[in-house]
Amino acid sequence: MSSQYAQGWKPGHPVPDEFFAIAAQVYDGDPHWIPENQSAIRAQFSVDNPYFEQCEAEIFLAKDQCRLVGFFNGQQSIEGETVAYFGYWETVNDVELNREIFSEFFDWAKKKGATRVYGPINFTTYGDNRLRVDSFGESAFIGEPYNPDYYPSILEKLNFDKKFGYMSQIAPDVNQVIQLVSPAYQKMMQQIEGQFTVERLTGDLWMDNLDVLYPLVDLIFRQNFAYSPISEATFKKACGESFAKKLDPETSVLVRDAKGHIAGFFIVYPDYGELVNQSGKEQKVVTADTVNFAEHYPLLREPRLALAKTGGVHPDFRSTGLFTLMSMQVTLWAEDRYERIAGAMVREDNHSLNYAKHGEIQRNYALFQRALSDLKY
């Protein structure tokens, strides 16, 4: 059996309707799934995406029941190997069907020169990536991996193993965490006096500094595993107005050094999941792409969850404890605005987990890998 739409798709060709039908079938009746934005995905696969100036992709579909996309950047090397990614993977619970479609992807990747594959990664790590490996019955926030419980098992049966684990730590009582961190926060604020200033990061402030943030974000995250740089135009599209409108302007943090330059930031979103997932979807008009803080935070029901989702510190200041300080500031500013707080999707070996240990509820995710040197199953 060969896939229905392999080895023929090119940027600019339409993404077939079956691509979206497969995901809708997999999550039919699942109230926690956040539906895909079909127009946004179609735009990503268009010739207007700068990704295709140097990189390649291939769409694989099988029996209207399984899909995946292969991604290849010939200029990217990870740990000395040429690699390919798989992403947008959705499937029914059928190991043999996946064995067939992944075999075609492996052959495609090998022809490109890849010796190892990683995934799921949609285009680059700026996009959605990783699988959820537990807590399958719990809802998802925007950008969080969400998938059926059989997905990790299928990959393991195809000789994938975990490259890295990630976790979200959720503290069910934000006031309790505030009491724990307040003494250390006061001490750190005294230590940084005259060196750094802390202010609230609003959506307008983010947008006003996009030109500065583009190189800063690249500098902060370029050492992350499987990181691929993106163009300034792509950054401004992905992290522009829609992105800025989602953040909480009262809880997100910006730190400046003594010269007024941005030294670090921490973006906080409310968990908008209940407003954008499939539960009661007939009453909803908001989507994951159109939800915004000003209109939709007031609609959230208690207990509201603050997601400390994206943060980083300029490499020159990483020994100053700014990340921990920003984490504590987020927590203090969450008082009376949220009942719960989470450090979202932190890699299991990240030092910031020392702060995230205040969370009592944990969700786990993984990025998977396998070598292409031996394709025997």
Secondary structure per residue as TSV (DSSP state, phi and psi in degrees):
chain	resnum	aa	ss	phi	psi
A	1	M	-	360.0	133.6
A	2	S	-	-115.0	154.7
A	3	S	-	-69.1	158.3
A	4	Q	T	-75.4	-23.5
A	5	Y	T	-140.2	39.5
A	6	A	-	-98.6	154.3
A	7	Q	S	60.3	28.2
A	8	G	-	-143.7	-16.4
A	9	W	-	-76.3	142.3
A	10	K	-	-134.7	150.4
A	11	P	T	-53.4	134.6
A	12	G	T	101.7	-25.3
A	13	H	S	-75.1	150.1
A	14	P	-	-69.4	144.8
A	15	V	-	-72.2	126.1
A	16	P	-	-65.5	149.3
A	17	D	H	-59.6	-31.1
A	18	E	H	-58.8	-30.4
A	19	F	H	-54.3	-45.1
A	20	F	H	-82.6	-30.2
A	21	A	H	-64.3	-34.0
A	22	I	H	-63.3	-47.1
A	23	A	H	-62.7	-42.2
A	24	A	H	-61.9	-35.5
A	25	Q	H	-68.7	-44.7
A	26	V	H	-60.5	-38.7
A	27	Y	T	-105.6	17.7
A	28	D	T	-58.4	122.1
A	29	G	T	82.5	-0.3
A	30	D	-	-87.2	110.6
A	31	P	T	-68.5	-19.5
A	32	H	T	-87.8	-13.2
A	33	W	-	-72.4	135.3
A	34	I	-	-94.9	112.3
A	35	P	-	-57.8	150.7
A	36	E	-	-72.1	147.4
A	37	N	-	-90.3	99.7
A	38	Q	H	-63.8	-40.5
A	39	S	H	-65.4	-38.6
A	40	A	H	-66.7	-40.3
A	41	I	H	-67.3	-43.2
A	42	R	H	-58.8	-38.6
A	43	A	H	-65.3	-36.1
A	44	Q	H	-63.7	-31.5
A	45	F	T	-92.3	11.6
A	46	S	S	-90.2	167.4
A	47	V	T	-67.7	-12.8
A	48	D	T	-78.0	-11.5
A	49	N	S	-78.0	117.3
A	50	P	G	-58.6	-17.0
A	51	Y	G	-52.7	-38.0
A	52	F	G	-80.9	1.5
A	53	E	G	-70.2	-29.9
A	54	Q	T	-129.9	-11.9
A	55	C	E	-120.1	168.8
A	56	E	E	-130.4	157.5
A	57	A	E	-144.9	155.5
A	58	E	E	-142.6	134.6
A	59	I	E	-97.3	134.0
A	60	F	E	-124.0	126.5
A	61	L	E	-126.9	150.4
A	62	A	E	-144.8	122.1
A	63	K	T	53.8	27.4
A	64	D	T	56.4	21.5
A	65	Q	T	-130.0	-8.3
A	66	C	E	-152.1	141.8
A	67	R	E	-144.9	152.1
A	68	L	E	-158.7	162.2
A	69	V	E	-124.8	133.6
A	70	G	E	-94.6	140.5
A	71	F	E	-126.8	138.0
A	72	F	E	-142.0	126.1
A	73	N	E	-119.5	105.1
A	74	G	E	-65.2	-15.1
A	75	Q	E	-93.5	-2.2
A	76	Q	E	-100.3	133.1
A	77	S	E	-128.7	135.6
A	78	I	E	-121.6	120.1
A	79	E	T	52.6	40.2
A	80	G	T	80.4	7.2
A	81	E	E	-118.1	146.6
A	82	T	E	-79.6	132.0
A	83	V	E	-129.5	163.0
A	84	A	E	-130.8	158.2
A	85	Y	E	-113.6	153.2
A	86	F	E	-117.1	144.2
A	87	G	E	-150.5	-178.7
A	88	Y	E	51.1	33.6
A	89	W	E	-80.5	121.2
A	90	E	E	-139.6	139.6
A	91	T	E	-159.6	152.9
A	92	V	-	-74.4	171.3
A	93	N	S	-83.5	79.5
A	94	D	-	-143.4	102.3
A	95	V	H	-64.9	-43.0
A	96	E	H	-65.8	-38.1
A	97	L	H	-60.7	-41.8
A	98	N	H	-70.7	-31.9
A	99	R	H	-60.8	-39.5
A	100	E	H	-67.3	-49.8
A	101	I	H	-72.6	-35.6
A	102	F	H	-69.0	-32.0
A	103	S	H	-60.9	-41.7
A	104	E	H	-65.5	-40.4
A	105	F	H	-63.3	-43.7
A	106	F	H	-59.7	-43.4
A	107	D	H	-62.1	-42.7
A	108	W	H	-61.6	-46.3
A	109	A	H	-63.8	-40.7
A	110	K	H	-64.4	-39.2
A	111	K	H	-64.2	-27.9
A	112	K	H	-78.5	-14.7
A	113	G	T	108.3	3.6
A	114	A	-	-73.9	142.9
A	115	T	S	-113.8	-5.6
A	116	R	E	-152.3	150.1
A	117	V	E	-125.3	148.9
A	118	Y	E	-130.1	155.2
A	119	G	E	170.2	177.4
A	120	P	S	-75.6	137.0
A	121	I	B	-140.6	119.9
A	122	N	S	-87.8	102.3
A	123	F	S	70.1	-76.5
A	124	T	S	-139.3	176.8
A	125	T	T	-72.2	-6.5
A	126	Y	T	-68.5	-24.9
A	127	G	S	-90.5	179.5
A	128	D	-	-60.6	140.3
A	129	N	B	-156.8	164.1
A	130	R	-	82.3	163.9
A	131	L	E	-116.4	149.9
A	132	R	E	-79.3	136.1
A	133	V	-	-117.2	0.9
A	134	D	S	-158.5	-173.7
A	135	S	-	55.2	40.2
A	136	F	T	-67.4	-24.5
A	137	G	T	-87.1	4.1
A	138	E	S	-100.5	153.0
A	139	S	-	-67.0	171.0
A	140	A	-	-120.8	145.3
A	141	F	-	-94.5	165.9
A	142	I	T	-59.8	128.0
A	143	G	T	87.3	-4.0
A	144	E	-	-87.0	138.2
A	145	P	-	-58.2	137.0
A	146	Y	-	-146.0	127.2
A	147	N	-	-162.0	162.2
A	148	P	-	-63.1	160.8
A	149	D	T	-70.3	-16.1
A	150	Y	T	-87.0	-6.8
A	151	Y	H	-60.5	-51.0
A	152	P	H	-59.2	-37.1
A	153	S	H	-64.4	-40.7
A	154	I	H	-61.1	-45.8
A	155	L	H	-62.4	-40.5
A	156	E	H	-63.0	-37.7
A	157	K	H	-71.1	-16.9
A	158	L	T	-97.9	18.6
A	159	N	T	69.1	25.4
A	160	F	-	-83.7	151.2
A	161	D	E	-134.6	168.4
A	162	K	E	-75.4	128.6
A	163	K	E	-85.6	-50.8
A	164	F	E	-142.2	149.1
A	165	G	E	-103.4	153.4
A	166	Y	E	-136.7	159.0
A	167	M	E	-149.5	154.3
A	168	S	E	-113.1	125.3
A	169	Q	E	-104.7	121.7
A	170	I	E	-112.4	122.8
A	171	A	E	-94.1	118.7
A	172	P	S	-76.2	-8.6
A	173	D	-	-136.4	97.6
A	174	V	H	-64.5	-32.3
A	175	N	H	-65.8	-33.5
A	176	Q	H	-65.9	-40.4
A	177	V	H	-67.6	-38.1
A	178	I	H	-58.3	-43.6
A	179	Q	H	-62.8	-35.7
A	180	L	H	-72.2	-37.4
A	181	V	H	-95.0	-16.0
A	182	S	H	-55.9	-46.5
A	183	P	H	-60.8	-43.6
A	184	A	H	-67.2	-34.9
A	185	Y	H	-62.8	-46.6
A	186	Q	H	-61.1	-39.8
A	187	K	H	-65.8	-43.1
A	188	M	H	-67.9	-36.2
A	189	M	H	-63.7	-34.9
A	190	Q	H	-68.1	-37.2
A	191	Q	H	-68.9	-31.8
A	192	I	H	-92.2	-1.9
A	193	E	T	-56.1	129.0
A	194	G	T	88.2	-15.7
A	195	Q	T	-102.5	-38.0
A	196	F	E	-141.1	154.2
A	197	T	E	-125.3	146.4
A	198	V	E	-114.8	131.5
A	199	E	E	-141.4	165.5
A	200	R	E	-76.1	137.3
A	201	L	-	-96.5	107.0
A	202	T	-	-94.2	166.3
A	203	G	H	-62.2	-39.6
A	204	D	H	-64.4	-41.2
A	205	L	H	-63.6	-41.1
A	206	W	H	-60.0	-49.1
A	207	M	H	-64.1	-37.2
A	208	D	H	-66.7	-19.4
A	209	N	T	-114.3	19.0
A	210	L	H	-58.2	-38.0
A	211	D	H	-63.8	-34.9
A	212	V	H	-79.9	-37.1
A	213	L	H	-70.4	-31.2
A	214	Y	H	-57.1	-55.4
A	215	P	H	-68.5	-30.5
A	216	L	H	-66.8	-45.1
A	217	V	H	-61.1	-42.1
A	218	D	H	-61.2	-42.3
A	219	L	H	-65.8	-39.6
A	220	I	H	-69.3	-41.6
A	221	F	H	-105.2	-0.5
A	222	R	T	-64.1	-20.6
A	223	Q	T	-87.6	-4.1
A	224	N	S	-64.3	147.6
A	225	F	T	-61.1	135.3
A	226	A	T	65.4	18.3
A	227	Y	-	-67.5	137.1
A	228	S	-	-126.0	127.6
A	229	P	-	-65.3	151.7
A	230	I	-	-124.2	162.7
A	231	S	-	-70.3	160.4
A	232	E	H	-63.1	-36.9
A	233	A	H	-64.2	-40.7
A	234	T	H	-66.8	-41.0
A	235	F	H	-60.2	-45.9
A	236	K	H	-68.6	-26.9
A	237	K	H	-76.5	-43.7
A	238	A	H	-73.3	-34.0
A	239	C	T	-117.8	29.5
A	240	G	S	-92.7	-135.7
A	241	E	H	-61.3	-47.2
A	242	S	H	-61.0	-41.1
A	243	F	H	-62.4	-48.7
A	244	A	H	-65.0	-34.6
A	245	K	H	-69.4	-19.4
A	246	K	H	-79.4	-27.8
A	247	L	S	-71.2	154.2
A	248	D	-	-86.1	112.6
A	249	P	T	-74.0	-10.1
A	250	E	T	-97.3	-13.2
A	251	T	T	-120.8	-24.3
A	252	S	-	-70.4	153.0
A	253	V	E	-125.1	140.4
A	254	L	E	-128.7	136.0
A	255	V	E	-119.4	134.0
A	256	R	E	-114.9	149.6
A	257	D	E	-83.6	-175.7
A	258	A	T	-64.0	-21.7
A	259	K	T	-90.9	-0.9
A	260	G	S	90.4	2.5
A	261	H	-	-80.5	149.5
A	262	I	E	-69.0	121.7
A	263	A	E	-101.7	-22.2
A	264	G	E	-176.5	164.6
A	265	F	E	-152.8	156.6
A	266	F	E	-140.9	116.9
A	267	I	E	-95.0	131.2
A	268	V	E	-118.3	131.1
A	269	Y	E	-116.4	149.5
A	270	P	E	-70.5	157.1
A	271	D	-	-76.5	103.9
A	272	Y	-	-87.1	4.7
A	273	G	H	-48.7	-45.7
A	274	E	H	-63.3	-22.5
A	275	L	H	-88.2	-19.5
A	276	V	H	-120.6	-9.4
A	277	N	S	-82.6	-175.8
A	278	Q	S	-78.0	-7.8
A	279	S	T	-67.1	123.9
A	280	G	T	58.6	33.2
A	281	K	G	-62.7	-20.1
A	282	E	G	-69.3	-18.3
A	283	Q	G	-93.9	-1.5
A	284	K	-	-105.8	145.4
A	285	V	-	-123.1	-10.3
A	286	V	-	-87.5	145.6
A	287	T	-	-122.9	173.2
A	288	A	T	-61.3	-23.9
A	289	D	T	-90.2	-23.3
A	290	T	T	-104.7	-11.3
A	291	V	-	-61.5	141.3
A	292	N	-	-145.7	154.3
A	293	F	H	-62.5	-47.4
A	294	A	H	-58.1	-41.7
A	295	E	H	-85.7	-33.9
A	296	H	H	-110.1	-18.9
A	297	Y	G	-56.7	-43.4
A	298	P	G	-62.6	-17.2
A	299	L	G	-87.3	-10.8
A	300	L	-	-71.4	140.1
A	301	R	-	-91.0	151.6
A	302	E	S	-76.5	146.9
A	303	P	S	-80.5	123.9
A	304	R	-	-80.5	143.5
A	305	L	E	-114.4	123.1
A	306	A	E	-90.8	127.9
A	307	L	E	-105.9	107.0
A	308	A	E	-79.0	90.8
A	309	K	E	-99.4	-44.0
A	310	T	E	-135.7	120.7
A	311	G	E	-152.1	156.7
A	312	G	E	-169.7	164.2
A	313	V	E	-127.9	139.4
A	314	H	-	-53.1	136.5
A	315	P	G	-53.1	-29.3
A	316	D	G	-65.5	-19.1
A	317	F	G	-118.3	15.0
A	318	R	G	-70.7	-18.2
A	319	S	G	-89.9	3.5
A	320	T	G	-91.9	-7.7
A	321	G	T	81.4	15.7
A	322	L	H	-62.4	-36.5
A	323	F	H	-63.2	-44.0
A	324	T	H	-63.6	-41.0
A	325	L	H	-60.8	-45.6
A	326	M	H	-63.1	-38.0
A	327	S	H	-61.5	-42.2
A	328	M	H	-68.4	-38.4
A	329	Q	H	-63.2	-42.9
A	330	V	H	-54.4	-46.1
A	331	T	H	-62.6	-45.3
A	332	L	H	-66.0	-39.5
A	333	W	H	-73.2	-14.4
A	334	A	T	-78.3	-11.0
A	335	E	T	-58.8	133.5
A	336	D	T	70.0	-0.1
A	337	R	T	-109.5	-26.9
A	338	Y	-	-140.4	152.4
A	339	E	S	-97.8	-24.2
A	340	R	E	-129.7	159.4
A	341	I	E	-145.3	147.1
A	342	A	E	-138.0	140.9
A	343	G	E	-89.6	113.5
A	344	A	E	-97.9	125.9
A	345	M	E	57.8	53.3
A	346	V	E	-92.1	137.8
A	347	R	E	-66.1	144.5
A	348	E	T	-63.5	-19.5
A	349	D	T	-105.2	14.7
A	350	N	-	-80.3	134.0
A	351	H	T	-63.5	-23.0
A	352	S	T	-66.3	-14.4
A	353	L	H	-63.5	-19.1
A	354	N	H	-60.5	-32.8
A	355	Y	H	-82.9	-38.4
A	356	A	H	-67.7	-7.9
A	357	K	T	-62.2	-13.9
A	358	H	T	-65.3	-17.0
A	359	G	-	-73.4	136.6
A	360	E	S	-100.9	-17.4
A	361	I	E	-111.9	134.3
A	362	Q	E	-129.5	132.9
A	363	R	E	-114.2	141.3
A	364	N	E	-120.7	147.0
A	365	Y	E	-137.1	167.8
A	366	A	E	-150.1	150.0
A	367	L	E	-105.8	131.6
A	368	F	E	-107.1	159.4
A	369	Q	E	-146.5	159.2
A	370	R	E	-159.9	149.3
A	371	A	E	-80.4	153.1
A	372	L	S	-104.0	6.8
A	373	S	S	-69.6	-26.6
A	374	D	-	-136.1	106.1
A	375	L	-	-93.5	14.7
A	376	K	-	-74.5	143.9
A	377	Y	-	-100.7	360.0
